[in-house]
Amino acid sequence: MTFSEEVKEELCEVKFNHEEAVAELAAMILFGENIADNKITLRTEHASIAARIQLIFRKAINEEVTIDLVKGRRNYSINVSSAVAENAGVYFLEDGDIALDEDVYESENSKRAFLRGAFLVSGTITQPEKSYSCELVTYNENMSYLAAEMLENFGIKANTVKRNNS
């Protein structure tokens, strides 16, 4: 198990209240996005993250979601409609982009939860012995700036870098 996987396993055990569940879910939708036909697909290779996503949906917006196991691989997929995403403060815009309701990340705890959700679905971190380096990958440029701003608020220096399509 890699260091990133160990951190994600630990984060899957973090308790949350309703406000934090909504923020974490919004980040999972925005950073794990694969959008087609007004549906969002979240994918992960980790059973614990898939189970947390399912729990977060239930606790945040009282929605049951089905986890599909992709045949032949350890790959979990969760499909979310735009109507369900809106309950988490994530909206489809007319130009096909998506946006986030600012109320989702007002408090310090909800900002932490947002960053946790982003890391769980799109993050990596190197071992401390090699000096810390953490990455969050998103295809939404606005979300990269939002995450960087949140990290800066916690005293963590953050940069945004454009690579390929992310």
C-alpha positions as CSV (number, residue, x, y, z in Angstrom):
1,M,0.0,0.0,0.0
2,T,1.4,3.4,-1.0
3,F,1.6,6.3,1.4
4,S,-1.2,8.1,-0.5
5,E,-3.4,5.0,-0.1
6,E,-2.6,4.9,3.7
7,V,-3.6,8.5,4.1
8,K,-6.9,7.9,2.1
9,E,-7.7,4.9,4.3
10,E,-7.3,7.1,7.4
11,L,-9.4,9.9,5.9
12,C,-12.2,7.5,5.2
13,E,-12.5,7.0,8.9
14,V,-12.9,10.7,9.7
15,K,-16.3,11.4,11.3
16,F,-18.4,14.3,9.9
17,N,-21.6,16.3,10.6
18,H,-24.2,17.2,8.0
19,E,-22.5,20.5,6.9
20,E,-19.1,18.7,6.5
21,A,-20.8,15.8,4.6
22,V,-22.3,18.3,2.0
23,A,-18.9,20.0,1.5
24,E,-17.0,16.7,1.1
25,L,-19.6,15.4,-1.3
26,A,-19.5,18.6,-3.4
27,A,-15.7,18.3,-3.7
28,M,-16.0,14.6,-4.6
29,I,-18.4,15.5,-7.4
30,L,-16.3,18.5,-8.6
31,F,-12.9,16.8,-8.4
32,G,-14.0,13.4,-9.5
33,E,-16.0,14.7,-12.4
34,N,-16.5,12.9,-15.6
35,I,-19.5,14.6,-17.1
36,A,-21.6,13.4,-20.0
37,D,-25.3,14.0,-20.7
38,N,-25.9,15.9,-17.5
39,K,-24.6,13.0,-15.4
40,I,-21.5,12.9,-13.3
41,T,-19.6,9.7,-12.8
42,L,-17.3,9.2,-9.8
43,R,-14.7,6.5,-10.2
44,T,-12.2,5.1,-7.7
45,E,-10.1,2.0,-7.3
46,H,-10.6,1.9,-3.5
47,A,-13.4,0.1,-1.9
48,S,-13.2,2.2,1.3
49,I,-13.5,5.4,-0.8
50,A,-16.5,4.0,-2.7
51,A,-18.2,3.1,0.6
52,R,-17.5,6.5,2.0
53,I,-19.0,8.2,-1.1
54,Q,-22.1,6.0,-0.6
55,L,-22.3,7.0,3.1
56,I,-21.7,10.7,2.3
57,F,-24.6,10.7,-0.2
58,R,-26.9,9.2,2.4
59,K,-25.8,11.6,5.2
60,A,-25.5,14.8,3.1
61,I,-28.5,14.7,0.9
62,N,-30.4,11.6,1.9
63,E,-29.8,9.9,-1.4
64,E,-29.0,6.2,-2.0
65,V,-26.5,5.6,-4.7
66,T,-25.5,2.4,-6.3
67,I,-21.8,1.4,-6.7
68,D,-21.1,-0.5,-9.8
69,L,-18.0,-2.7,-10.0
70,V,-16.4,-2.6,-13.4
71,K,-15.8,-6.1,-14.6
72,G,-12.3,-7.4,-14.7
73,R,-10.8,-4.7,-12.5
74,R,-11.0,-3.3,-9.0
75,N,-12.7,-0.1,-10.2
76,Y,-15.8,1.3,-8.6
77,S,-18.2,3.7,-10.4
78,I,-21.0,5.9,-9.0
79,N,-23.3,7.7,-11.4
80,V,-24.9,11.0,-10.2
81,S,-27.7,12.9,-12.0
82,S,-27.6,16.7,-12.2
83,A,-30.7,16.9,-9.9
84,V,-28.9,14.9,-7.2
85,A,-25.7,17.0,-7.6
86,E,-27.7,20.2,-7.1
87,N,-28.7,18.9,-3.6
88,A,-25.0,19.1,-2.8
89,G,-24.7,22.6,-4.1
90,V,-23.2,21.6,-7.5
91,Y,-24.9,23.1,-10.6
92,F,-24.7,22.6,-14.3
93,L,-24.4,25.9,-16.2
94,E,-25.8,26.6,-19.6
95,D,-22.3,26.4,-21.2
96,G,-21.9,22.8,-19.9
97,D,-19.6,23.8,-17.1
98,I,-20.4,23.2,-13.4
99,A,-20.3,25.5,-10.5
100,L,-20.5,25.4,-6.7
101,D,-22.8,27.2,-4.3
102,E,-20.5,29.3,-2.0
103,D,-22.6,28.4,1.1
104,V,-21.1,24.9,0.9
105,Y,-17.7,26.0,2.1
106,E,-18.4,28.9,4.5
107,S,-17.0,27.5,7.7
108,E,-13.5,26.4,8.5
109,N,-14.7,22.8,9.1
110,S,-16.5,22.7,5.8
111,K,-13.4,23.9,4.0
112,R,-11.4,21.1,5.6
113,A,-14.1,18.6,4.5
114,F,-14.1,20.0,1.0
115,L,-10.3,19.5,0.8
116,R,-10.7,16.0,2.2
117,G,-13.3,15.1,-0.4
118,A,-11.1,16.5,-3.2
119,F,-8.1,14.6,-2.0
120,L,-10.0,11.3,-1.7
121,V,-11.1,11.3,-5.3
122,S,-8.2,13.1,-7.1
123,G,-5.3,13.5,-4.7
124,T,-1.8,12.0,-4.2
125,I,0.8,12.7,-1.6
126,T,4.4,11.7,-1.3
127,Q,6.0,10.1,1.8
128,P,7.2,12.6,4.4
129,E,10.8,11.3,4.1
130,K,10.9,12.6,0.6
131,S,9.4,15.9,1.6
132,Y,5.7,16.5,1.4
133,S,4.2,17.1,-2.0
134,C,0.5,16.9,-2.5
135,E,-1.5,17.1,-5.7
136,L,-5.2,17.5,-6.4
137,V,-6.2,17.0,-10.0
138,T,-9.3,18.6,-11.6
139,Y,-10.5,19.4,-15.1
140,N,-12.3,22.5,-13.7
141,E,-9.9,25.4,-13.6
142,N,-12.1,27.4,-11.2
143,M,-12.0,24.5,-8.7
144,S,-8.2,24.4,-8.8
145,Y,-8.1,28.1,-7.8
146,L,-10.7,27.5,-5.1
147,A,-8.7,24.6,-3.6
148,A,-5.5,26.6,-3.7
149,E,-7.2,29.5,-2.0
150,M,-8.5,27.2,0.7
151,L,-5.1,25.7,1.3
152,E,-3.6,29.2,1.5
153,N,-6.2,30.0,4.2
154,F,-4.8,27.1,6.3
155,G,-1.2,28.4,5.8
156,I,-0.3,25.8,3.1
157,K,1.5,27.2,0.1
158,A,-0.4,26.1,-3.0
159,N,0.2,26.5,-6.8
160,T,-1.9,25.7,-9.8
161,V,-0.3,24.1,-12.8
162,K,-2.0,23.2,-16.1
163,R,-1.0,19.8,-17.4
164,N,-2.6,18.3,-20.5
165,N,-6.3,18.7,-20.0
166,S,-6.2,19.1,-16.2
